[in-house]
Structure formats: C-alpha cells, structure tokens
C-alpha cells in the first residue's frame, strides 16, 4: 500500500465519522435553539394582545386617580374642620 492509500483510508475511517458526529451535534443544538425561538415568538405575540389595550386602561386609571384625589381632598378638608 502506498502512503496516499493509507492517508485516504485514515480519512475515511477516522476523520469522516468524527466530522459527521460533530455536524450531528451542531444540528441538534440548532434544532433546540429553533424550538426555543419559536416558543419565544409565540409568547411575544401573546403579549402584544395584552399590551394593545394599555392606553385605554391608563386613561381609565387616570380618571380613577383624579376621583380618589378629589375625595381625599374633601375628606382632608372635613377632618381639618373637625380638628379646629
């Protein structure tokens, strides 16, 4: 056997299976990353549905805060009159 034939045999018997195993591990990791990315995307889309109504809810919250503030001012005025 020539030196080239031995080199080719080592390449086929040792190097190619190692490269195939490494490629298999990389592809498996890529599939796990893709699955996690799909899950993250689905969660993000779900959050968008919840976030769309925030401006309306903030407007309602602002109205409630104004009403509570007015009531607190009236209450504080009444308590001040009682304490005088």
PDB file as gemmi writes it, atoms N, CA and C in Angstrom:
CRYST1    1.000    1.000    1.000  90.00  90.00  90.00 P 1                      
ATOM      1  N   UNK A   1       0.846  -1.179   0.000  1.00  0.00           N  
ATOM      2  CA  UNK A   1       0.000   0.000   0.000  1.00  0.00           C  
ATOM      3  C   UNK A   1       0.885   1.233   0.000  1.00  0.00           C  
ATOM      4  N   UNK A   2       0.420   2.214  -0.722  1.00  0.00           N  
ATOM      5  CA  UNK A   2       1.198   3.442  -0.760  1.00  0.00           C  
ATOM      6  C   UNK A   2       0.782   4.351   0.388  1.00  0.00           C  
ATOM      7  N   UNK A   3       1.574   5.360   0.595  1.00  0.00           N  
ATOM      8  CA  UNK A   3       1.305   6.322   1.670  1.00  0.00           C  
ATOM      9  C   UNK A   3      -0.004   7.067   1.427  1.00  0.00           C  
ATOM     10  N   UNK A   4      -0.323   7.335   0.180  1.00  0.00           N  
ATOM     11  CA  UNK A   4      -1.569   8.017  -0.150  1.00  0.00           C  
ATOM     12  C   UNK A   4      -2.772   7.134   0.165  1.00  0.00           C  
ATOM     13  N   UNK A   5      -2.679   5.884  -0.088  1.00  0.00           N  
ATOM     14  CA  UNK A   5      -3.777   4.961   0.178  1.00  0.00           C  
ATOM     15  C   UNK A   5      -4.029   4.853   1.675  1.00  0.00           C  
ATOM     16  N   UNK A   6      -2.963   4.830   2.477  1.00  0.00           N  
ATOM     17  CA  UNK A   6      -3.115   4.781   3.930  1.00  0.00           C  
ATOM     18  C   UNK A   6      -3.747   6.083   4.432  1.00  0.00           C  
ATOM     19  N   UNK A   7      -3.315   7.204   3.898  1.00  0.00           N  
ATOM     20  CA  UNK A   7      -3.898   8.502   4.268  1.00  0.00           C  
ATOM     21  C   UNK A   7      -5.368   8.578   3.922  1.00  0.00           C  
ATOM     22  N   UNK A   8      -5.741   8.081   2.751  1.00  0.00           N  
ATOM     23  CA  UNK A   8      -7.146   8.074   2.343  1.00  0.00           C  
ATOM     24  C   UNK A   8      -7.977   7.148   3.231  1.00  0.00           C  
ATOM     25  N   UNK A   9      -7.409   6.013   3.605  1.00  0.00           N  
ATOM     26  CA  UNK A   9      -8.103   5.079   4.476  1.00  0.00           C  
ATOM     27  C   UNK A   9      -8.334   5.684   5.857  1.00  0.00           C  
ATOM     28  N   UNK A  10      -7.323   6.362   6.406  1.00  0.00           N  
ATOM     29  CA  UNK A  10      -7.468   7.047   7.705  1.00  0.00           C  
ATOM     30  C   UNK A  10      -8.528   8.140   7.598  1.00  0.00           C  
ATOM     31  N   UNK A  11      -8.506   8.846   6.501  1.00  0.00           N  
ATOM     32  CA  UNK A  11      -9.501   9.903   6.290  1.00  0.00           C  
ATOM     33  C   UNK A  11     -10.916   9.326   6.295  1.00  0.00           C  
ATOM     34  N   UNK A  12     -11.138   8.232   5.611  1.00  0.00           N  
ATOM     35  CA  UNK A  12     -12.465   7.633   5.522  1.00  0.00           C  
ATOM     36  C   UNK A  12     -12.886   6.956   6.825  1.00  0.00           C  
ATOM     37  N   UNK A  13     -11.960   6.336   7.518  1.00  0.00           N  
ATOM     38  CA  UNK A  13     -12.310   5.548   8.690  1.00  0.00           C  
ATOM     39  C   UNK A  13     -12.385   6.398   9.948  1.00  0.00           C  
ATOM     40  N   UNK A  14     -11.564   7.436  10.083  1.00  0.00           N  
ATOM     41  CA  UNK A  14     -11.478   8.200  11.328  1.00  0.00           C  
ATOM     42  C   UNK A  14     -12.082   9.595  11.187  1.00  0.00           C  
ATOM     43  N   UNK A  15     -11.624  10.338  10.234  1.00  0.00           N  
ATOM     44  CA  UNK A  15     -11.976  11.757  10.140  1.00  0.00           C  
ATOM     45  C   UNK A  15     -13.432  11.943   9.733  1.00  0.00           C  
ATOM     46  N   UNK A  16     -13.903  11.247   8.724  1.00  0.00           N  
ATOM     47  CA  UNK A  16     -15.271  11.443   8.240  1.00  0.00           C  
ATOM     48  C   UNK A  16     -16.305  11.113   9.325  1.00  0.00           C  
ATOM     49  N   UNK A  17     -16.202   9.993  10.054  1.00  0.00           N  
ATOM     50  CA  UNK A  17     -17.188   9.749  11.122  1.00  0.00           C  
ATOM     51  C   UNK A  17     -17.146  10.807  12.229  1.00  0.00           C  
ATOM     52  N   UNK A  18     -15.961  11.296  12.556  1.00  0.00           N  
ATOM     53  CA  UNK A  18     -15.856  12.353  13.571  1.00  0.00           C  
ATOM     54  C   UNK A  18     -16.560  13.617  13.080  1.00  0.00           C  
ATOM     55  N   UNK A  19     -16.336  13.971  11.836  1.00  0.00           N  
ATOM     56  CA  UNK A  19     -16.995  15.154  11.277  1.00  0.00           C  
ATOM     57  C   UNK A  19     -18.515  14.980  11.223  1.00  0.00           C  
ATOM     58  N   UNK A  20     -18.976  13.804  10.891  1.00  0.00           N  
ATOM     59  CA  UNK A  20     -20.423  13.547  10.855  1.00  0.00           C  
ATOM     60  C   UNK A  20     -21.011  13.650  12.258  1.00  0.00           C  
ATOM     61  N   UNK A  21     -20.309  13.117  13.259  1.00  0.00           N  
ATOM     62  CA  UNK A  21     -20.795  13.203  14.644  1.00  0.00           C  
ATOM     63  C   UNK A  21     -20.849  14.655  15.113  1.00  0.00           C  
ATOM     64  N   UNK A  22     -19.818  15.436  14.787  1.00  0.00           N  
ATOM     65  CA  UNK A  22     -19.811  16.849  15.179  1.00  0.00           C  
ATOM     66  C   UNK A  22     -20.924  17.617  14.477  1.00  0.00           C  
ATOM     67  N   UNK A  23     -21.130  17.349  13.211  1.00  0.00           N  
ATOM     68  CA  UNK A  23     -22.204  18.012  12.477  1.00  0.00           C  
ATOM     69  C   UNK A  23     -23.565  17.640  13.063  1.00  0.00           C  
ATOM     70  N   UNK A  24     -23.731  16.400  13.475  1.00  0.00           N  
ATOM     71  CA  UNK A  24     -24.983  15.961  14.088  1.00  0.00           C  
ATOM     72  C   UNK A  24     -25.239  16.717  15.386  1.00  0.00           C  
ATOM     73  N   UNK A  25     -24.197  16.924  16.197  1.00  0.00           N  
ATOM     74  CA  UNK A  25     -24.358  17.670  17.448  1.00  0.00           C  
ATOM     75  C   UNK A  25     -24.715  19.125  17.186  1.00  0.00           C  
ATOM     76  N   UNK A  26     -24.088  19.720  16.179  1.00  0.00           N  
ATOM     77  CA  UNK A  26     -24.387  21.120  15.838  1.00  0.00           C  
ATOM     78  C   UNK A  26     -25.828  21.250  15.358  1.00  0.00           C  
ATOM     79  N   UNK A  27     -26.270  20.320  14.520  1.00  0.00           N  
ATOM     80  CA  UNK A  27     -27.638  20.381  14.014  1.00  0.00           C  
ATOM     81  C   UNK A  27     -28.661  20.142  15.122  1.00  0.00           C  
ATOM     82  N   UNK A  28     -28.354  19.277  16.084  1.00  0.00           N  
ATOM     83  CA  UNK A  28     -29.261  19.050  17.210  1.00  0.00           C  
ATOM     84  C   UNK A  28     -29.389  20.313  18.060  1.00  0.00           C  
ATOM     85  N   UNK A  29     -28.256  20.975  18.305  1.00  0.00           N  
ATOM     86  CA  UNK A  29     -28.298  22.232  19.063  1.00  0.00           C  
ATOM     87  C   UNK A  29     -29.080  23.291  18.300  1.00  0.00           C  
ATOM     88  N   UNK A  30     -28.909  23.327  17.001  1.00  0.00           N  
ATOM     89  CA  UNK A  30     -29.648  24.290  16.178  1.00  0.00           C  
ATOM     90  C   UNK A  30     -31.151  24.048  16.258  1.00  0.00           C  
ATOM     91  N   UNK A  31     -31.575  22.807  16.267  1.00  0.00           N  
ATOM     92  CA  UNK A  31     -32.998  22.500  16.392  1.00  0.00           C  
ATOM     93  C   UNK A  31     -33.542  22.909  17.759  1.00  0.00           C  
ATOM     94  N   UNK A  32     -32.749  22.727  18.818  1.00  0.00           N  
ATOM     95  CA  UNK A  32     -33.193  23.165  20.144  1.00  0.00           C  
ATOM     96  C   UNK A  32     -33.312  24.687  20.189  1.00  0.00           C  
ATOM     97  N   UNK A  33     -32.367  25.379  19.578  1.00  0.00           N  
ATOM     98  CA  UNK A  33     -32.424  26.848  19.533  1.00  0.00           C  
ATOM     99  C   UNK A  33     -33.642  27.300  18.737  1.00  0.00           C  
ATOM    100  N   UNK A  34     -33.909  26.633  17.633  1.00  0.00           N  
ATOM    101  CA  UNK A  34     -35.075  26.992  16.813  1.00  0.00           C  
ATOM    102  C   UNK A  34     -36.371  26.789  17.599  1.00  0.00           C  
ATOM    103  N   UNK A  35     -36.455  25.699  18.350  1.00  0.00           N  
ATOM    104  CA  UNK A  35     -37.639  25.457  19.177  1.00  0.00           C  
ATOM    105  C   UNK A  35     -37.821  26.528  20.235  1.00  0.00           C  
ATOM    106  N   UNK A  36     -36.713  26.920  20.886  1.00  0.00           N  
ATOM    107  CA  UNK A  36     -36.792  27.974  21.899  1.00  0.00           C  
ATOM    108  C   UNK A  36     -37.187  29.303  21.258  1.00  0.00           C  
ATOM    109  N   UNK A  37     -36.667  29.581  20.074  1.00  0.00           N  
ATOM    110  CA  UNK A  37     -37.019  30.827  19.388  1.00  0.00           C  
ATOM    111  C   UNK A  37     -38.495  30.844  18.999  1.00  0.00           C  
ATOM    112  N   UNK A  38     -39.006  29.705  18.557  1.00  0.00           N  
ATOM    113  CA  UNK A  38     -40.438  29.638  18.218  1.00  0.00           C  
ATOM    114  C   UNK A  38     -41.309  29.857  19.449  1.00  0.00           C  
ATOM    115  N   UNK A  39     -40.896  29.276  20.571  1.00  0.00           N  
ATOM    116  CA  UNK A  39     -41.646  29.467  21.821  1.00  0.00           C  
ATOM    117  C   UNK A  39     -41.618  30.933  22.244  1.00  0.00           C  
ATOM    118  N   UNK A  40     -40.453  31.557  22.125  1.00  0.00           N  
ATOM    119  CA  UNK A  40     -40.324  32.968  22.484  1.00  0.00           C  
ATOM    120  C   UNK A  40     -41.188  33.840  21.578  1.00  0.00           C  
ATOM    121  N   UNK A  41     -41.198  33.535  20.299  1.00  0.00           N  
ATOM    122  CA  UNK A  41     -42.026  34.297  19.361  1.00  0.00           C  
ATOM    123  C   UNK A  41     -43.502  34.154  19.694  1.00  0.00           C  
ATOM    124  N   UNK A  42     -43.933  32.949  20.009  1.00  0.00           N  
ATOM    125  CA  UNK A  42     -45.346  32.741  20.359  1.00  0.00           C  
ATOM    126  C   UNK A  42     -45.693  33.514  21.630  1.00  0.00           C  
ATOM    127  N   UNK A  43     -44.801  33.522  22.605  1.00  0.00           N  
ATOM    128  CA  UNK A  43     -45.046  34.294  23.829  1.00  0.00           C  
ATOM    129  C   UNK A  43     -45.098  35.786  23.545  1.00  0.00           C  
ATOM    130  N   UNK A  44     -44.216  36.265  22.672  1.00  0.00           N  
ATOM    131  CA  UNK A  44     -44.225  37.685  22.311  1.00  0.00           C  
ATOM    132  C   UNK A  44     -45.507  38.093  21.617  1.00  0.00           C  
ATOM    133  N   UNK A  45     -46.005  37.238  20.758  1.00  0.00           N  
ATOM    134  CA  UNK A  45     -47.264  37.530  20.073  1.00  0.00           C  
ATOM    135  C   UNK A  45     -48.412  37.564  21.079  1.00  0.00           C  
ATOM    136  N   UNK A  46     -48.358  36.679  22.068  1.00  0.00           N  
ATOM    137  CA  UNK A  46     -49.384  36.692  23.111  1.00  0.00           C  
ATOM    138  C   UNK A  46     -49.345  37.959  23.939  1.00  0.00           C  
ATOM    139  N   UNK A  47     -48.154  38.463  24.207  1.00  0.00           N  
ATOM    140  CA  UNK A  47     -48.015  39.691  24.991  1.00  0.00           C  
ATOM    141  C   UNK A  47     -48.533  40.890  24.213  1.00  0.00           C  
ATOM    142  N   UNK A  48     -48.345  40.879  22.904  1.00  0.00           N  
ATOM    143  CA  UNK A  48     -48.823  42.004  22.092  1.00  0.00           C  
ATOM    144  C   UNK A  48     -50.330  42.169  22.264  1.00  0.00           C  
ATOM    145  N   UNK A  49     -51.059  41.071  22.339  1.00  0.00           N  
ATOM    146  CA  UNK A  49     -52.506  41.157  22.540  1.00  0.00           C  
ATOM    147  C   UNK A  49     -52.857  41.811  23.858  1.00  0.00           C  
ATOM    148  N   UNK A  50     -52.038  41.600  24.873  1.00  0.00           N  
ATOM    149  CA  UNK A  50     -52.287  42.212  26.180  1.00  0.00           C  
ATOM    150  C   UNK A  50     -51.872  43.682  26.204  1.00  0.00           C  
ATOM    151  N   UNK A  51     -50.864  44.039  25.464  1.00  0.00           N  
ATOM    152  CA  UNK A  51     -50.311  45.391  25.511  1.00  0.00           C  
ATOM    153  C   UNK A  51     -51.144  46.384  24.697  1.00  0.00           C  
ATOM    154  N   UNK A  52     -51.882  45.890  23.713  1.00  0.00           N  
ATOM    155  CA  UNK A  52     -52.652  46.785  22.843  1.00  0.00           C  
ATOM    156  C   UNK A  52     -53.682  47.610  23.616  1.00  0.00           C  
ATOM    157  N   UNK A  53     -54.204  47.091  24.708  1.00  0.00           N  
ATOM    158  CA  UNK A  53     -55.246  47.802  25.440  1.00  0.00           C  
ATOM    159  C   UNK A  53     -54.687  48.697  26.547  1.00  0.00           C  
ATOM    160  N   UNK A  54     -53.382  48.817  26.651  1.00  0.00           N  
ATOM    161  CA  UNK A  54     -52.780  49.610  27.733  1.00  0.00           C  
ATOM    162  C   UNK A  54     -53.183  51.081  27.684  1.00  0.00           C  
ATOM    163  N   UNK A  55     -53.190  51.762  26.544  1.00  0.00           N  
ATOM    164  CA  UNK A  55     -53.570  53.187  26.554  1.00  0.00           C  
ATOM    165  C   UNK A  55     -54.976  53.432  27.108  1.00  0.00           C  
ATOM    166  N   UNK A  56     -55.923  52.568  26.729  1.00  0.00           N  
ATOM    167  CA  UNK A  56     -57.279  52.743  27.250  1.00  0.00           C  
ATOM    168  C   UNK A  56     -57.317  52.508  28.758  1.00  0.00           C  
ATOM    169  N   UNK A  57     -56.584  51.496  29.210  1.00  0.00           N  
ATOM    170  CA  UNK A  57     -56.552  51.214  30.646  1.00  0.00           C  
ATOM    171  C   UNK A  57     -55.870  52.335  31.420  1.00  0.00           C  
ATOM    172  N   UNK A  58     -54.845  52.937  30.844  1.00  0.00           N  
ATOM    173  CA  UNK A  58     -54.190  54.067  31.512  1.00  0.00           C  
ATOM    174  C   UNK A  58     -55.127  55.263  31.617  1.00  0.00           C  
ATOM    175  N   UNK A  59     -55.953  55.477  30.602  1.00  0.00           N  
ATOM    176  CA  UNK A  59     -56.905  56.582  30.659  1.00  0.00           C  
ATOM    177  C   UNK A  59     -57.910  56.348  31.788  1.00  0.00           C  
ATOM    178  N   UNK A  60     -58.396  55.129  31.918  1.00  0.00           N  
ATOM    179  CA  UNK A  60     -59.331  54.803  32.999  1.00  0.00           C  
ATOM    180  C   UNK A  60     -58.640  54.975  34.344  1.00  0.00           C  
ATOM    181  N   UNK A  61     -57.393  54.519  34.437  1.00  0.00           N  
ATOM    182  CA  UNK A  61     -56.642  54.648  35.688  1.00  0.00           C  
ATOM    183  C   UNK A  61     -56.450  56.113  36.056  1.00  0.00           C  
ATOM    184  N   UNK A  62     -56.174  56.956  35.065  1.00  0.00           N  
ATOM    185  CA  UNK A  62     -56.026  58.388  35.327  1.00  0.00           C  
ATOM    186  C   UNK A  62     -57.304  59.002  35.869  1.00  0.00           C  
ATOM    187  N   UNK A  63     -58.443  58.583  35.318  1.00  0.00           N  
ATOM    188  CA  UNK A  63     -59.732  59.085  35.817  1.00  0.00           C  
ATOM    189  C   UNK A  63     -59.974  58.649  37.262  1.00  0.00           C  
ATOM    190  N   UNK A  64     -59.661  57.400  37.565  1.00  0.00           N  
ATOM    191  CA  UNK A  64     -59.855  56.884  38.922  1.00  0.00           C  
ATOM    192  C   UNK A  64     -58.949  57.628  39.897  1.00  0.00           C  
ATOM    193  N   UNK A  65     -57.715  57.879  39.499  1.00  0.00           N  
ATOM    194  CA  UNK A  65     -56.790  58.612  40.380  1.00  0.00           C  
ATOM    195  C   UNK A  65     -57.311  60.015  40.650  1.00  0.00           C  
ATOM    196  N   UNK A  66     -57.853  60.666  39.634  1.00  0.00           N  
ATOM    197  CA  UNK A  66     -58.411  62.016  39.827  1.00  0.00           C  
ATOM    198  C   UNK A  66     -59.585  61.986  40.799  1.00  0.00           C  
ATOM    199  N   UNK A  67     -60.455  60.991  40.664  1.00  0.00           N  
ATOM    200  CA  UNK A  67     -61.603  60.887  41.566  1.00  0.00           C  
ATOM    201  C   UNK A  67     -61.153  60.620  43.008  1.00  0.00           C  
ATOM    202  N   UNK A  68     -60.162  59.746  43.172  1.00  0.00           N  
ATOM    203  CA  UNK A  68     -59.655  59.443  44.515  1.00  0.00           C  
ATOM    204  C   UNK A  68     -59.000  60.683  45.110  1.00  0.00           C  
ATOM    205  N   UNK A  69     -58.255  61.417  44.307  1.00  0.00           N  
ATOM    206  CA  UNK A  69     -57.600  62.631  44.804  1.00  0.00           C  
ATOM    207  C   UNK A  69     -58.643  63.654  45.250  1.00  0.00           C  
ATOM    208  N   UNK A  70     -59.701  63.830  44.460  1.00  0.00           N  
ATOM    209  CA  UNK A  70     -60.759  64.770  44.847  1.00  0.00           C  
ATOM    210  C   UNK A  70     -61.423  64.336  46.149  1.00  0.00           C  
ATOM    211  N   UNK A  71     -61.705  63.043  46.280  1.00  0.00           N  
ATOM    212  CA  UNK A  71     -62.304  62.533  47.509  1.00  0.00           C  
ATOM    213  C   UNK A  71     -61.380  62.709  48.703  1.00  0.00           C  
ATOM    214  N   UNK A  72     -60.085  62.500  48.501  1.00  0.00           N  
ATOM    215  CA  UNK A  72     -59.125  62.656  49.596  1.00  0.00           C  
ATOM    216  C   UNK A  72     -59.042  64.116  50.033  1.00  0.00           C  
ATOM    217  N   UNK A  73     -59.110  65.032  49.078  1.00  0.00           N  
ATOM    218  CA  UNK A  73     -59.065  66.463  49.422  1.00  0.00           C  
ATOM    219  C   UNK A  73     -60.317  66.850  50.208  1.00  0.00           C  
ATOM    220  N   UNK A  74     -61.479  66.358  49.769  1.00  0.00           N  
ATOM    221  CA  UNK A  74     -62.716  66.649  50.505  1.00  0.00           C  
ATOM    222  C   UNK A  74     -62.658  66.061  51.910  1.00  0.00           C  
ATOM    223  N   UNK A  75     -62.161  64.846  52.043  1.00  0.00           N  
ATOM    224  CA  UNK A  75     -62.050  64.194  53.343  1.00  0.00           C  
ATOM    225  C   UNK A  75     -61.090  64.960  54.244  1.00  0.00           C  
ATOM    226  N   UNK A  76     -59.951  65.356  53.683  1.00  0.00           N  
ATOM    227  CA  UNK A  76     -58.968  66.092  54.480  1.00  0.00           C  
ATOM    228  C   UNK A  76     -59.544  67.420  54.942  1.00  0.00           C  
ATOM    229  N   UNK A  77     -60.344  68.084  54.086  1.00  0.00           N  
ATOM    230  CA  UNK A  77     -60.978  69.344  54.498  1.00  0.00           C  
ATOM    231  C   UNK A  77     -61.969  69.143  55.624  1.00  0.00           C  
ATOM    232  N   UNK A  78     -62.741  68.063  55.554  1.00  0.00           N  
ATOM    233  CA  UNK A  78     -63.689  67.762  56.617  1.00  0.00           C  
ATOM    234  C   UNK A  78     -62.982  67.447  57.933  1.00  0.00           C  
ATOM    235  N   UNK A  79     -61.913  66.674  57.851  1.00  0.00           N  
ATOM    236  CA  UNK A  79     -61.154  66.331  59.054  1.00  0.00           C  
ATOM    237  C   UNK A  79     -60.495  67.580  59.635  1.00  0.00           C  
ATOM    238  N   UNK A  80     -60.027  68.481  58.795  1.00  0.00           N  
ATOM    239  CA  UNK A  80     -59.405  69.707  59.274  1.00  0.00           C  
ATOM    240  C   UNK A  80     -60.429  70.561  60.021  1.00  0.00           C  
ATOM    241  N   UNK A  81     -61.675  70.611  59.521  1.00  0.00           N  
ATOM    242  CA  UNK A  81     -62.709  71.387  60.203  1.00  0.00           C  
ATOM    243  C   UNK A  81     -63.043  70.770  61.561  1.00  0.00           C  
ATOM    244  N   UNK A  82     -63.048  69.415  61.618  1.00  0.00           N  
ATOM    245  CA  UNK A  82     -63.333  68.753  62.885  1.00  0.00           C  
ATOM    246  C   UNK A  82     -62.229  68.971  63.906  1.00  0.00           C  
ATOM    247  N   UNK A  83     -61.010  69.059  63.467  1.00  0.00           N  
ATOM    248  CA  UNK A  83     -59.871  69.201  64.396  1.00  0.00           C  
ATOM    249  C   UNK A  83     -59.667  70.646  64.846  1.00  0.00           C  
ATOM    250  N   UNK A  84     -60.253  71.593  64.172  1.00  0.00           N  
ATOM    251  CA  UNK A  84     -60.077  73.002  64.580  1.00  0.00           C  
ATOM    252  C   UNK A  84     -60.869  73.368  65.774  1.00  0.00           C  
TER     253      UNK A  84                                                      
END                                                                             
